[in-house]
C-alpha cells in the first residue's frame, strides 16, 4: 500500500523561493482549529496538540481502510482587528499589533477523500483517548486563496518583518490590494528546529 504524501502531490503548494513571486493557489480542504493570543502561550500549544491528535487519529482510521496518508505540514492564518489598528503596512503589523491581540486559525491540509463524518468520528475517538478539551474545537475548513504573493522566510519568526517588507514592496509596485488573511506554512518543526534554521512560507492573498 502506497502512502499518500501531500507535500509531493502538491509540490508547488509547499515550495517557495527566496524572492517574492506571484502564484495562484488552488482550493483546498483542511482540518483546523481557531484561536487568539500569543503563540508562545500554553493555549496555542494546547490547540496545536489538539489539532495533531485529531489529524493522526484520522490518518490511522484511513490507514485501516488501505488509504494511508502522511499528516501534512502545520499552517496558520493570522489576522487582527483592523478597525482598531488601521493604516498599518504589511511589515508594520508584527511590531505594532500586540501578539495577544492576534487571532489565528491553525490548519493541516487533508486529502480530498477525507469525509466530514470521518472527521467527527476522529474527534470523538481522540477526545476519548487524550481528553484534551480543545479537541472539541477542531473542525473542517475550506480555503480558496487564488492569486497570492509568497516568499520563503528562513530564520526566527521575529525576523519575518524583513521578509514581509520585501513582499510589501512587490505588492505596492504591482498595484495589488489585500484580498485575504496572512498565511504561513511551517516547513520546519519549530519545537525541534533552532530559530535560525526555521523555514516558513509566507503568503499574502491579493487582487
C-alpha positions, 0 to 999 in steps of 0.5 A: 500500500502506497502512502499518500504524501501531500507535500509531493502531490502538491509540490508547488503548494509547499515550495517557495523561493527566496524572492517574492513571486506571484502564484495562484493557489488552488482550493483546498480542504483542511482540518483546523482549529481557531484561536487568539493570543500569543503563540508562545502561550500554553493555549496555542500549544494546547490547540496545536496538540489538539489539532495533531491528535485529531489529524493522526487519529484520522490518518490511522482510521484511513490507514485501516481502510488501505488509504494511508496518508502522511499528516501534512505540514502545520499552517496558520492564518493570522489576522487582527482587528483592523478597525482598531489598528488601521493604516498599518503596512504589511511589515508594520503589523508584527511590531505594532499589533500586540501578539495577544491581540492576534487571532489565528486559525491553525490548519493541516491540509487533508486529502480530498477523500477525507469525509466530514463524518470521518472527521467527527468520528476522529474527534470523538475517538481522540477526545476519548483517548487524550481528553484534551478539551480543545479537541472539541474545537477542531473542525473542517475548513475550506480555503480558496486563496487564488492569486497570492504573493509568497516568499520563503522566510528562513530564520526566527519568526521575529525576523519575518518583518524583513521578509514581509517588507520585501513582499510589501514592496512587490505588492505596492509596485504591482498595484495589488490590494489585500484580498485575504488573511496572512498565511504561513506554512511551517516547513520546519518543526519549530519545537525541534528546529533552532530559530535560525534554521526555521523555514516558513512560507509566507503568503499574502492573498491579493487582487 
